């Protein structure tokens, strides 16, 4: 085995039982032999060197190419074992030099003018809508769900929409802007249950087609319309703004402009709710595998980077909620569903895509369990008296929405209360 790679594994894998079959055919063991055996094989010496020099990128690439093979256990099991070790012992110094370079280059990599933002969105969301059908819930919610005891994925995603709608303090007739509306699920939920008028914007042509088709099919076209548009080009005023899973695509260079735009689009008594992945360990950079293969131009920010931009925009943070392990549970459900439908995914996109997607879902789940990733929800206002002074209205709204979810009620019933 390549000596630097052996040094990394010896340093990181103290617990567990890992067996590595090297390119030269030799077998080495790491860990204290506790837990289930994991056995991996590295096909060539070039892959060993690449993984030792740049494990954050090269491991995923070797897995995609079939040069890093799981012979016993899953790739999630391997990544989780490594991440648990990294929580106690960092990688050796020669890998940390790349960290410094990536942090230094992050503003270049996250420079997302309109044309680049559109290209980045197409890279991820315009692959094949049928791929997302294989692992998402029935409503195509592609963001962190809100798990309550005993909830499955569909129930947890419904609870997420309910939770967000309650925080928005919605009322019939209000104008709502949904920035990053995806396949339309949240916008349609708001229009259906509250009587608000929703404008959803996305940069994905495939998402737009699905959202418009759903609005027409559900006869909600008069209350929910969807457009192919960048948030920077939206005009008008809205009583409510919601953005779920889109802020991760903004980029650190554009935080000030983003929140100034939210301020300009909100009415004086308006409310905004921003739901985003974040990090708890301060400013960082995007994992290179994610940046190259999954979300180019994306970044998961620390609140210490976000809140100054909010303040400079003249907005008031009226509520912050941190969702800790909810995304880990969401990703586990997605990964299990994807693996159950893997044969179909291979028919659509091929085997390398399947390995890439499995590595992405496995790595993301492990990161939310063992590294410093969370989800935050920021509630923002322009005027200090825009909302009640206690959070009781949120719980009351959530209970009313839950009753409608279970009874199939709609906005007409709500408006008549």
Protein Blocks (a to p, Z undefined) as FASTA:
>chain_A
ZZklmmmmmmmmmgcjdddddfkopacdedjhiajddddddfbfklmmmmmmmmmlmmmm
mmmnopaccfedcfklmmmmmmmmmmmoccdfklmmmmmmmmmmmmmmmmccfklmmmmm
mmmmmmbfklmmmmmcfkopabdddddehiafklmmmmmmmmmmmmnopaehiacddehj
anolmmmmmmmmnopacddddfbfklmmmmmmmmmmnopmmmoccddddfklpgcddfbd
cdehklmmnopklmmmmmmmmmmmpcfkbccdddddddfebpadddfklmmmmmgoiacd
dfklmmmmmmmnopacfbdcddfklmmmmmmmmmmmmmmmmmmmmmmnojklmmmmmmmm
mmmmmmmmmmccdcddddddfbfklpcfbfklmmmmmmmmmmmmmnopafklmmmZZ
